[in-house]
């Protein structure tokens, strides 16, 4: 249902030629909806189209979100190197906007990618930073609305703890 509404909104924005804010966020929300449904091809297509439009119109904030959503899609698709590259690009764009939530979500993806690479120490270190940032924000505000993020966060944190508590074999 949600993805149908996203498609309708995108179709209207395209027809009107209005591809600025808030239309650009519709690409992010649409890509996330498809990601949650497991339709990685459609999620990737929306993210890439949105990023291309952002580059054309010069919207750096929305381009950062496009990089973030593409990082998430590439991670689930199993392309960890590309996911890390996209997440780093998203994080670089955060510096000029001073958005703590945005930085936190980028760091979360980097923690997930580190664990996917088998680097439990880096992942755990990033989770330590994330814990402090969530406290600064007063909670985990966005995660309650995006259950896939809650699952990713919990699963990765559990894997990192398990890996770091395992005995070292020499």
Backbone as a chain_set.jsonl record, in Angstrom:
{"seq": "XXXXXXXXXXXXXXXXXXXXXXXXXXXXXXXXXXXXXXXXXXXXXXXXXXXXXXXXXXXXXXXXXXXXXXXXXXXXXXXXXXXXXXXXXXXXXXXXXXXXXXXXXXXXXXXXXXXXXXXXXXXXXXXXXXXXXXXXXXXXXXXXXXXXXXXXXXXXXXXXXXXXXXXXXX", "coords": {"N": [[0.821, -1.192, 0.0], [1.836, 1.297, 0.933], [3.952, 1.646, -0.888], [2.53, 1.98, -3.261], [1.327, 4.455, -2.868], [3.622, 6.03, -2.719], [4.563, 5.743, -5.336], [2.461, 6.964, -6.737], [2.711, 9.593, -5.797], [5.28, 10.221, -6.753], [4.822, 10.025, -9.511], [3.064, 12.176, -9.905], [4.709, 14.345, -9.16], [6.704, 14.103, -11.111], [5.166, 14.526, -13.439], [4.387, 17.162, -13.075], [6.818, 18.31, -13.226], [8.072, 19.096, -10.996], [10.606, 18.692, -9.166], [11.898, 19.273, -6.776], [12.387, 20.009, -3.257], [9.455, 19.156, -1.429], [9.507, 16.94, -2.986], [11.815, 15.476, -3.602], [12.357, 14.002, -1.315], [10.425, 12.119, -1.499], [11.467, 10.246, -3.207], [13.359, 9.034, -1.554], [11.703, 7.982, 0.516], [10.126, 6.278, -1.017], [12.073, 4.5, -1.996], [12.89, 3.363, 0.414], [10.517, 2.107, 1.161], [10.342, 0.141, -0.852], [12.689, -1.219, -0.284], [12.086, -2.29, 2.226], [10.146, -4.077, 1.397], [11.654, -5.832, 0.051], [12.21, -5.475, -2.606], [14.72, -4.876, -4.215], [15.687, -3.958, -6.682], [13.838, -1.995, -7.549], [14.055, -0.25, -5.411], [16.728, 0.525, -5.645], [16.65, 1.744, -8.183], [14.964, 3.974, -7.729], [16.474, 5.342, -5.774], [18.831, 5.93, -7.221], [17.791, 7.469, -9.337], [16.76, 9.614, -7.879], [19.136, 10.596, -6.712], [20.493, 11.464, -8.993], [18.803, 13.528, -9.85], [19.064, 15.268, -7.673], [21.76, 15.977, -7.927], [21.598, 17.368, -10.308], [19.862, 19.53, -9.659], [21.177, 20.607, -7.545], [20.734, 20.068, -4.809], [22.057, 19.438, -1.931], [21.509, 18.385, 0.633], [19.317, 16.632, 0.237], [20.614, 14.979, -1.579], [22.458, 13.751, 0.062], [20.735, 12.144, 1.608], [19.904, 10.466, -0.429], [22.28, 9.118, -1.002], [22.491, 7.81, 1.447], [20.222, 6.093, 1.439], [20.853, 4.543, -0.786], [23.153, 3.331, 0.155], [22.071, 1.674, 2.108], [20.488, -0.024, 0.508], [22.43, -1.185, -1.17], [23.929, -2.524, 0.748], [22.132, -4.505, 1.679], [21.872, -5.848, -0.686], [24.252, -7.086, -0.764], [26.593, -5.9, -1.58], [28.983, -4.829, -0.041], [31.25, -3.15, -0.141], [30.452, -1.087, -1.906], [28.293, -0.179, -0.43], [29.572, 0.874, 1.814], [31.011, 2.945, 0.609], [28.91, 4.591, -0.33], [27.69, 5.228, 2.139], [29.749, 6.637, 3.374], [29.908, 8.819, 1.635], [27.418, 9.963, 2.133], [27.783, 10.667, 4.813], [29.859, 12.56, 4.597], [28.484, 14.685, 3.45], [26.946, 15.515, 5.562], [28.338, 17.222, 7.236], [28.091, 19.941, 6.572], [25.502, 20.479, 7.265], [24.983, 19.985, 9.92], [23.295, 18.127, 11.23], [22.287, 16.117, 13.65], [20.749, 13.766, 13.819], [20.885, 12.842, 11.195], [23.669, 12.423, 10.886], [23.94, 10.419, 12.804], [22.41, 8.3, 11.707], [23.932, 7.778, 9.435], [26.34, 6.931, 10.611], [25.363, 4.671, 11.837], [24.852, 3.012, 9.631], [27.486, 2.69, 8.776], [28.503, 1.274, 10.958], [27.062, -1.083, 10.682], [28.032, -1.953, 8.209], [30.725, -2.324, 8.864], [30.511, -4.527, 10.574], [29.492, -6.369, 8.767], [31.741, -6.697, 7.232], [33.211, -8.122, 8.959], [34.542, -6.849, 10.961], [34.342, -6.582, 14.002], [35.29, -5.062, 16.153], [35.524, -2.407, 15.183], [32.859, -2.005, 14.494], [31.631, -2.24, 17.037], [32.846, -0.071, 18.301], [31.765, 2.042, 16.821], [29.093, 1.645, 17.489], [29.24, 2.38, 20.145], [29.682, 5.14, 19.924], [27.297, 5.744, 18.634], [25.446, 5.154, 20.68], [25.894, 7.263, 22.441], [25.137, 9.403, 20.808], [22.421, 8.801, 20.374], [21.504, 9.207, 22.968], [21.939, 11.936, 23.171], [20.036, 12.788, 21.375], [17.838, 12.062, 22.772], [16.467, 9.721, 22.513], [15.696, 6.939, 20.395], [14.571, 8.129, 17.878], [13.784, 7.834, 15.073], [13.962, 5.166, 14.556], [11.813, 3.744, 15.581], [9.837, 4.04, 13.69], [10.773, 2.798, 11.471], [11.007, -0.279, 11.088], [12.802, -2.086, 9.939], [15.258, -0.889, 10.372], [15.464, -1.05, 13.118], [15.646, -3.83, 13.413], [18.055, -4.31, 11.962], [19.892, -2.858, 13.526], [19.681, -4.116, 16.073], [20.373, -6.786, 15.416], [22.98, -6.487, 14.402], [24.33, -5.339, 16.563], [24.101, -7.431, 18.417], [25.582, -9.429, 17.043], [28.106, -8.218, 17.011], [28.709, -8.041, 19.766], [28.759, -10.784, 20.389], [30.891, -11.661, 18.764], [33.009, -10.239, 19.89], [33.09, -11.259, 22.434], [33.85, -13.837, 22.103], [36.224, -16.452, 22.645], [39.703, -15.977, 21.971], [41.504, -17.719, 19.614], [44.635, -19.073, 19.361]], "CA": [[0.0, 0.0, 0.0], [2.708, 2.469, 1.039], [4.708, 1.81, -2.122], [1.61, 2.496, -4.276], [1.202, 5.889, -2.601], [4.888, 6.65, -3.109], [4.586, 5.78, -6.806], [1.514, 7.997, -7.161], [3.312, 10.895, -5.506], [6.374, 10.43, -7.703], [4.24, 10.255, -10.842], [2.544, 13.555, -9.927], [5.847, 15.267, -9.158], [7.331, 14.03, -12.441], [4.255, 15.151, -14.407], [4.44, 18.606, -12.847], [8.188, 18.782, -13.395], [8.467, 19.631, -9.704], [11.502, 17.713, -8.566], [12.642, 19.882, -5.678], [11.8, 19.592, -1.981], [9.666, 17.885, -0.762], [9.424, 15.83, -3.944], [13.021, 14.655, -3.556], [12.255, 13.044, -0.215], [9.542, 11.032, -1.938], [12.34, 9.206, -3.751], [13.933, 8.324, -0.404], [10.66, 7.191, 1.167], [9.764, 5.202, -1.946], [13.156, 3.515, -2.004], [12.831, 2.656, 1.693], [9.359, 1.202, 1.111], [10.714, -1.016, -1.671], [13.707, -1.952, 0.466], [11.381, -3.073, 3.243], [9.418, -5.145, 0.711], [12.621, -6.736, -0.566], [12.334, -5.184, -4.035], [15.963, -4.095, -4.259], [15.835, -3.304, -7.985], [13.053, -0.757, -7.555], [14.65, 0.645, -4.411], [17.954, 1.062, -6.25], [16.283, 2.64, -9.281], [14.478, 5.239, -7.159], [17.599, 6.027, -5.149], [19.732, 6.462, -8.248], [17.093, 8.568, -10.025], [16.724, 10.737, -6.949], [20.479, 11.175, -6.588], [20.764, 12.167, -10.245], [18.045, 14.786, -9.823], [19.707, 16.126, -6.663], [22.984, 16.519, -8.521], [21.199, 18.326, -11.346], [19.279, 20.743, -9.075], [22.095, 21.127, -6.533], [20.231, 19.897, -3.446], [23.044, 18.608, -1.246], [20.9, 17.66, 1.748], [18.577, 15.499, -0.323], [21.596, 14.067, -2.182], [22.976, 12.961, 1.172], [19.748, 11.111, 1.914], [19.933, 9.481, -1.52], [23.453, 8.274, -0.749], [22.173, 6.965, 2.593], [19.306, 5.011, 1.047], [21.596, 3.653, -1.686], [24.042, 2.529, 1.007], [21.238, 0.638, 2.723], [20.101, -0.987, -0.529], [23.633, -1.932, -1.588], [24.292, -3.43, 1.84], [21.225, -5.651, 1.646], [22.173, -6.582, -1.931], [25.498, -7.811, -0.55], [27.748, -5.147, -2.089], [29.416, -4.128, 1.167], [32.186, -2.072, -0.504], [29.664, 0.026, -2.445], [27.496, 0.337, 0.681], [30.451, 1.718, 2.616], [31.299, 4.151, -0.181], [27.705, 5.441, -0.308], [27.501, 5.722, 3.505], [30.773, 7.673, 3.605], [29.493, 9.999, 0.865], [26.32, 10.568, 2.89], [28.35, 11.285, 6.02], [30.594, 13.783, 4.203], [27.523, 15.758, 3.2], [26.321, 15.943, 6.817], [29.119, 18.239, 7.934], [27.612, 21.302, 6.328], [24.119, 20.645, 7.73], [24.961, 19.871, 11.385], [22.081, 17.388, 11.576], [22.744, 15.008, 14.489], [20.034, 12.554, 13.429], [21.443, 12.433, 9.903], [24.999, 11.874, 11.179], [23.73, 9.182, 13.544], [21.973, 7.255, 10.779], [25.088, 7.437, 8.588], [27.252, 6.134, 11.442], [24.743, 3.367, 12.03], [25.138, 2.213, 8.438], [28.91, 2.341, 8.788], [28.66, 0.21, 11.961], [26.53, -2.302, 10.064], [28.979, -2.359, 7.163], [31.926, -2.845, 9.538], [30.203, -5.883, 11.036], [29.391, -7.199, 7.559], [33.117, -6.968, 6.818], [33.834, -8.954, 9.979], [35.311, -6.006, 11.861], [33.495, -6.398, 15.184], [35.819, -3.981, 16.998], [35.112, -1.127, 14.594], [31.408, -1.936, 14.633], [31.329, -1.964, 18.44], [33.26, 1.31, 18.564], [30.754, 2.924, 16.231], [27.886, 1.53, 18.312], [29.479, 3.196, 21.336], [29.414, 6.521, 19.515], [25.851, 5.832, 18.382], [24.731, 5.198, 21.952], [25.985, 8.632, 22.948], [24.33, 10.275, 19.948], [21.004, 8.551, 20.668], [21.223, 9.887, 24.231], [21.863, 13.36, 22.845], [18.749, 12.998, 20.71], [16.787, 11.788, 23.728], [15.848, 8.413, 22.238], [15.967, 6.485, 19.031], [13.317, 8.631, 17.324], [13.396, 7.361, 13.757], [13.966, 3.717, 14.468], [10.497, 3.209, 15.866], [9.02, 4.098, 12.48], [11.405, 1.992, 10.422], [11.308, -1.522, 11.785], [13.992, -2.739, 9.387], [16.424, -0.305, 11.037], [15.509, -1.643, 14.463], [16.171, -5.194, 13.237], [19.464, -4.232, 11.58], [20.64, -2.376, 14.671], [19.705, -5.173, 17.091], [21.123, -7.936, 14.911], [24.395, -6.141, 14.287], [24.867, -5.169, 17.915], [24.215, -8.784, 18.975], [26.704, -10.095, 16.371], [29.36, -7.595, 17.469], [28.937, -8.478, 21.155], [29.115, -12.188, 20.344], [32.23, -11.771, 18.194], [34.0, -9.689, 20.816], [33.163, -12.072, 23.65], [34.353, -15.165, 21.752], [37.632, -16.63, 23.003], [40.678, -15.847, 20.889], [42.257, -18.967, 19.381], [45.981, -18.801, 18.8]], "C": [[0.868, 1.259, 0.0], [3.457, 2.716, -0.264], [3.823, 2.343, -3.244], [1.437, 4.001, -4.1], [2.469, 6.63, -3.0], [4.955, 6.786, -4.631], [3.639, 6.847, -7.34], [2.094, 9.388, -6.947], [4.436, 11.204, -6.481], [5.846, 10.733, -9.094], [3.718, 11.687, -10.953], [3.679, 14.57, -9.967], [6.536, 15.274, -10.522], [6.479, 14.754, -13.477], [4.28, 16.669, -14.291], [5.824, 19.187, -13.108], [8.738, 19.373, -12.106], [9.318, 18.597, -8.985], [12.464, 18.38, -7.592], [12.069, 19.348, -4.382], [10.328, 19.936, -1.991], [9.638, 16.678, -1.71], [10.637, 14.912, -3.844], [12.971, 13.639, -2.421], [11.322, 11.887, -0.557], [10.358, 9.904, -2.549], [12.942, 8.366, -2.622], [12.879, 7.428, 0.228], [10.218, 6.029, 0.289], [10.812, 4.107, -1.955], [13.147, 2.705, -0.713], [11.657, 1.677, 1.71], [9.695, -0.047, 0.304], [11.786, -1.859, -0.987], [13.046, -2.847, 1.508], [10.616, -4.24, 2.629], [10.353, -6.157, 0.055], [12.779, -6.536, -2.062], [13.542, -4.262, -4.232], [16.152, -3.378, -5.585], [15.072, -1.984, -8.027], [13.609, 0.246, -6.546], [15.895, 1.315, -4.983], [17.621, 2.072, -7.346], [15.798, 3.986, -8.753], [15.608, 6.031, -6.516], [18.529, 6.657, -6.164], [19.081, 7.607, -9.025], [17.072, 9.809, -9.143], [18.079, 11.407, -6.808], [20.837, 11.978, -7.833], [20.043, 13.516, -10.288], [18.679, 15.755, -8.831], [20.97, 16.764, -7.212], [22.647, 17.597, -9.541], [20.682, 19.633, -10.747], [20.123, 21.326, -7.958], [21.598, 21.032, -5.106], [21.13, 18.908, -2.712], [22.445, 17.806, -0.088], [20.148, 16.432, 1.23], [19.533, 14.502, -0.979], [22.231, 13.191, -1.109], [22.023, 11.844, 1.554], [19.716, 10.047, 0.821], [21.131, 8.55, -1.358], [23.167, 7.309, 0.399], [21.291, 5.791, 2.174], [19.99, 4.044, 0.092], [22.577, 2.783, -0.906], [23.256, 1.38, 1.628], [20.869, -0.441, 1.705], [21.302, -1.826, -0.945], [24.087, -2.909, -0.5], [23.42, -4.68, 1.806], [21.473, -6.496, 0.4], [23.49, -7.346, -1.827], [26.742, -7.122, -1.081], [28.254, -4.235, -0.971], [30.354, -2.967, 0.835], [31.423, -0.861, -1.029], [28.798, 0.649, -1.353], [28.335, 1.279, 1.539], [30.762, 3.024, 1.884], [30.112, 5.12, -0.148], [27.493, 6.036, 1.09], [28.516, 6.817, 3.829], [30.422, 8.956, 2.846], [28.362, 10.726, 1.591], [26.853, 11.299, 4.115], [29.111, 12.567, 5.695], [29.648, 14.956, 3.995], [26.896, 16.289, 4.491], [27.056, 17.097, 7.483], [28.572, 19.643, 7.737], [26.201, 21.541, 6.864], [23.96, 20.508, 9.238], [23.682, 19.18, 11.886], [22.49, 16.118, 12.33], [22.041, 13.704, 14.114], [20.621, 11.978, 12.146], [22.82, 11.782, 10.105], [24.854, 10.515, 11.86], [23.325, 8.04, 12.617], [23.099, 6.835, 9.829], [26.073, 6.558, 9.362], [26.679, 4.744, 11.711], [25.01, 2.464, 10.826], [26.603, 1.803, 8.39], [29.207, 1.257, 9.831], [28.175, -1.126, 11.403], [27.497, -2.85, 9.025], [30.241, -2.946, 7.79], [31.677, -4.273, 10.02], [30.086, -6.832, 9.855], [30.771, -7.579, 7.038], [33.851, -7.862, 7.823], [34.666, -8.175, 10.971], [34.451, -5.634, 13.072], [33.982, -5.253, 16.066], [35.396, -2.613, 16.478], [33.606, -0.942, 14.754], [31.023, -1.571, 16.064], [31.715, -0.534, 18.817], [32.253, 2.308, 18.024], [29.441, 2.849, 17.013], [28.033, 2.317, 19.609], [29.213, 4.67, 21.061], [27.912, 6.717, 19.299], [25.052, 5.932, 19.671], [24.743, 6.605, 22.529], [25.135, 9.599, 22.12], [22.837, 10.066, 20.184], [20.615, 9.229, 21.973], [21.075, 11.381, 24.005], [20.522, 13.696, 22.198], [17.567, 12.713, 21.636], [16.096, 10.46, 23.526], [16.36, 7.928, 20.894], [14.718, 6.847, 18.229], [12.887, 8.001, 16.0], [13.231, 5.852, 13.725], [12.615, 3.107, 14.762], [9.598, 3.174, 14.646], [9.573, 3.241, 11.355], [11.886, 0.693, 11.056], [12.531, -2.238, 11.225], [15.251, -2.172, 10.033], [16.573, -0.859, 12.45], [16.094, -3.042, 14.373], [17.65, -5.171, 12.906], [20.317, -3.877, 12.782], [20.783, -3.483, 15.713], [20.555, -6.358, 16.656], [22.622, -7.643, 14.884], [25.027, -5.992, 15.666], [25.068, -6.537, 18.578], [25.408, -9.52, 18.371], [28.041, -9.533, 16.853], [29.693, -8.041, 18.891], [29.414, -9.938, 21.18], [30.544, -12.368, 19.831], [33.304, -11.296, 19.161], [34.109, -10.484, 22.103], [33.68, -13.475, 23.375], [35.828, -15.278, 22.156], [38.535, -16.537, 21.772], [41.47, -17.128, 20.789], [43.579, -18.631, 18.729], [46.678, -20.077, 18.509]], "O": [[0.673, 2.165, -0.811], [3.585, 3.86, -0.7], [4.305, 3.084, -4.1], [1.404, 4.74, -5.085], [2.403, 7.727, -3.554], [5.359, 7.828, -5.148], [3.973, 7.556, -8.29], [1.982, 10.256, -7.812], [4.534, 12.324, -6.982], [6.373, 11.608, -9.782], [3.909, 12.339, -11.979], [3.62, 15.543, -10.719], [6.908, 16.333, -11.027], [7.002, 15.507, -14.298], [4.202, 17.376, -15.296], [5.988, 20.403, -13.199], [9.753, 20.07, -12.121], [8.799, 17.732, -8.28], [13.663, 18.102, -7.577], [11.347, 18.351, -4.385], [9.977, 20.977, -2.547], [9.736, 15.533, -1.269], [10.503, 13.697, -3.986], [13.49, 12.531, -2.557], [11.419, 10.808, 0.026], [9.991, 8.735, -2.428], [13.024, 7.142, -2.724], [13.127, 6.243, 0.453], [9.964, 4.93, 0.782], [10.481, 2.922, -1.926], [13.371, 1.494, -0.738], [11.78, 0.559, 2.209], [9.375, -1.162, 0.716], [11.783, -3.085, -1.106], [13.403, -4.016, 1.654], [10.454, -5.28, 3.268], [9.916, -7.199, -0.433], [13.422, -7.35, -2.725], [13.406, -3.049, -4.392], [16.724, -2.289, -5.612], [15.6, -0.972, -8.488], [13.629, 1.45, -6.805], [16.093, 2.52, -4.825], [18.241, 3.133, -7.426], [16.185, 5.03, -9.278], [15.695, 7.246, -6.687], [18.969, 7.793, -5.987], [19.738, 8.601, -9.336], [17.334, 10.918, -9.608], [18.172, 12.635, -6.784], [21.423, 13.055, -7.73], [20.614, 14.52, -10.714], [18.813, 16.942, -9.127], [21.224, 17.948, -6.99], [23.33, 18.618, -9.625], [21.004, 20.714, -11.239], [19.832, 22.417, -7.467], [21.999, 21.835, -4.264], [20.982, 17.694, -2.854], [22.841, 16.663, 0.138], [20.332, 15.325, 1.737], [19.285, 13.297, -0.936], [22.511, 12.017, -1.35], [22.454, 10.718, 1.799], [19.524, 8.865, 1.107], [21.014, 7.34, -1.552], [23.545, 6.138, 0.344], [21.573, 4.641, 2.509], [19.735, 2.842, 0.152], [22.807, 1.629, -1.265], [23.73, 0.244, 1.665], [20.931, -1.632, 2.008], [21.197, -3.047, -1.059], [24.573, -3.998, -0.805], [23.932, -5.796, 1.894], [21.305, -7.715, 0.427], [23.81, -8.158, -2.695], [27.831, -7.693, -1.039], [27.986, -3.034, -0.958], [30.269, -1.91, 1.461], [31.715, 0.27, -0.64], [28.587, 1.862, -1.343], [27.872, 2.346, 1.942], [30.769, 4.092, 2.497], [30.291, 6.324, 0.039], [27.155, 7.213, 1.215], [28.182, 7.806, 4.482], [30.619, 10.056, 3.363], [28.348, 11.955, 1.656], [26.427, 12.413, 4.418], [29.02, 13.548, 6.433], [29.98, 16.093, 4.33], [26.369, 17.401, 4.506], [26.447, 17.871, 8.222], [28.597, 20.45, 8.666], [25.749, 22.685, 6.912], [22.919, 20.872, 9.785], [23.074, 19.622, 12.861], [22.978, 15.162, 11.727], [22.673, 12.648, 14.093], [20.827, 10.77, 12.034], [23.093, 10.714, 9.556], [25.569, 9.57, 11.526], [23.846, 6.931, 12.736], [23.2, 5.664, 9.464], [26.578, 5.567, 8.836], [27.418, 3.764, 11.8], [25.353, 1.292, 10.985], [26.919, 0.679, 8.001], [30.072, 0.41, 9.608], [28.797, -2.166, 11.622], [27.75, -4.054, 8.966], [30.769, -3.947, 7.306], [32.548, -5.133, 9.883], [30.533, -7.977, 9.932], [30.951, -8.656, 6.47], [34.972, -8.304, 7.569], [35.419, -8.764, 11.747], [33.909, -4.532, 13.156], [33.17, -4.548, 16.665], [34.96, -1.759, 17.25], [33.137, 0.14, 15.106], [30.186, -0.695, 16.28], [30.998, 0.132, 19.563], [31.925, 3.295, 18.682], [28.756, 3.857, 17.183], [27.054, 2.862, 20.118], [28.593, 5.361, 21.87], [27.335, 7.718, 19.723], [24.095, 6.701, 19.755], [23.732, 7.084, 23.044], [24.495, 10.498, 22.664], [22.069, 11.028, 20.196], [19.515, 9.77, 22.083], [20.193, 12.019, 24.579], [19.948, 14.756, 22.447], [16.431, 13.075, 21.328], [15.212, 10.106, 24.307], [17.33, 8.451, 20.346], [13.897, 5.979, 17.932], [11.713, 7.669, 15.839], [12.438, 5.327, 12.943], [12.3, 2.04, 14.235], [8.683, 2.353, 14.578], [8.873, 2.993, 10.373], [13.029, 0.588, 11.501], [13.229, -2.93, 11.966], [16.221, -2.905, 10.225], [17.686, -1.105, 12.913], [16.952, -3.404, 15.178], [18.428, -5.923, 13.494], [21.341, -4.512, 13.036], [21.889, -3.755, 16.181], [21.36, -6.873, 17.432], [23.43, -8.473, 15.302], [26.137, -6.469, 15.9], [26.089, -6.771, 19.225], [26.167, -10.165, 19.095], [28.992, -10.282, 17.076], [30.84, -8.382, 19.182], [30.351, -10.281, 21.901], [31.317, -13.138, 20.4], [34.383, -11.883, 19.239], [35.121, -10.394, 22.798], [33.925, -14.233, 24.313], [36.587, -14.318, 22.025], [38.167, -16.967, 20.679], [42.049, -17.579, 21.777], [43.632, -17.987, 17.681], [47.814, -20.066, 18.036]]}, "num_chains": 1, "name": "protein.A"}
